[in-house]
Amino acid sequence: LKPREEILETVHQSLLPHFFRFSFYILWLLIPFFFLFPLFREGVIGILIFFVLIISGGMMLSRQFLRWSGTVLVLTDKRIIDIDRRGFFDRVVTEVDFSQIDEASYRVKGFWSTIFRYGTIRLDLSGSAADIEFTFVPRPARVHNLINDLRAEHRKPIIV
């Protein structure tokens, strides 16, 4: 953070759209334990298969968790910071001042998105900067209203 900057809101993606992927990786991690005795009876090959499945399941689960927990939209009183975690060693950070935002919009598309109230927030930026799109935002209308309030606050002329 910059000096005298305050975090107003930290928005993580909703867990619901990632539910099936997390479930698959958890099953990948747990299934070898159901075949523990038959695999160990096979000797070295069975033990090797067991540990390969455990290690690969643990790595995939931790990668998915890091991607989910590391993808954050941070709203401060001066700017918006979009942190997009794509892998263990891949992170994209985009910072935008409120004066650079031309338009803020949100979209809730689909049955599950409507039922569980998550959507996409899109920030159209002025100039040649790439637009910001943050997906799977819980209660996107509330976050959208906060962004618009902060934009309006930064547009007000300061009277001294």
N, C-alpha and C positions, 0 to 999 in steps of 0.2 A: 504494500500500500504506500501511497504517497503521504507526505506529512499532512496532518489535519484532514485525513480522509477517513470516512466511517462506513463500515459495511452495513447496509440496510437490509439486505435479503440475500440468502444463498439458496439457489434453486438446484436441486438434483433431479435427475430423470426419475420418472415413476418406475417402480420395480415390476409392475404388472406386465408391460410388454416384453420384459426379459424373463418372465416366469418359466416358459417352456425351455429356454436355453439353459437357465440355471438348473432346472429339474433334470434335464438330460445329463449335464455334467455331474450332478450329484449322484445320479444313477450309475454313470460311468465309473465313479469313484467307489460306490458301494457294492456293485454287482460282483467284483472279484472276491469279496468276503463270503458271498453265498457259495462260491465254488472253491473255497480255501482248501478243504480236505482233498477233493479230487485233483486239484492242481498240484498240491504238494506231494500226492502219491505218484505223480508223473516224474518226480525227481527234479533235476536242475532245470529242465525246460519248463516245467510247470511253475516252479518258483520264479523263474525269469519272466514268464508271461504274467504272473500275479503282480510282480513289482513294476513291470512296464505299464500295465493297466492302471495301477495305483498312482504312479508318478505322472503319467500322461493325464489322467483325470484330475489330479491335484493341480497340475499346471494350467489346464484349460479352465478349471473353476476359478483359480486365482486370477488368471488373465481376464476372464469375464467380470469378476468382481472389481478388479482394478479399473477396467474400462467404465463400468457403471459408476463407481465411487469417484473416479477422477474426472468425470464429465460434469462440469458445474457451470452455472451461470451466476456470476456474482454482481449484485447491484450495489453500488456505493453511492454516496451523495454527489460524486463528481463524474463518474463514468460507469460503463458496463464492461465487465471482463468475462469473456467466453473461454473456458478451458475445456478443450476437447481431447480426452485421453483415448488414443486409438490402439495402444498396445503397451507392452512393458517399457519400451524405450522410445515411444512416439507420442508426443503431446504437442498440440497446436493451441497457442494462446492468442486471442484477439481482444484488443482493448479499443473501446470507442467512447468518445466524449458525447454527451447528450446533444451538443450542437451539431454533430455530424449525422444524426439520425433524421432522415427525411420522413419516414413513416414506420410506425410499429403496428403490426397486425398479428392476429392469432387465428389458428384454424383447428377445429375439432372435427375430424373426419372418420366416419365409420361407426359401426355399432358398439364395439368394445370401448373405443375412445369416448363415446357419448355416455355410456353406462358408467365407466370408471373415471370420467372427468379428467382426461389428459389430452394434450394437443401439442401443436407446434407454434412457437413464437418466431416471427420473422421480423427482422429489422432491416429496412432498406436504407442504405447509407449514401450520403452525398459524395460526389466525385467518383473516382475510379476504384474506390475501396470495394472489396467483395462484401456482399450482404451476409448477415449473420442469421442462421436458422438453427434454433435449439428445439430438438424434438422430445416428445414424451414428457412434457412439462405438466406436473399436477396443477390443476385449477389455473389454466392459462389466462382466463379472464382477469383474475386477481393480479397476476404478474404483469399482464398487459396494462391494466389500469395504473399500477405503480410506475411502470416505465413512462406512461403518458403524463402522469402527474409530475414526475421528475423532469421530463422534457419541458413541460410548461413552466415549471419553477425556474429552470435555467434560461428560459427565453425572457423572463421578466427583466426589465431594465433596473439596474441598481441605482437608487436615488440616495445621494449623499448629502 
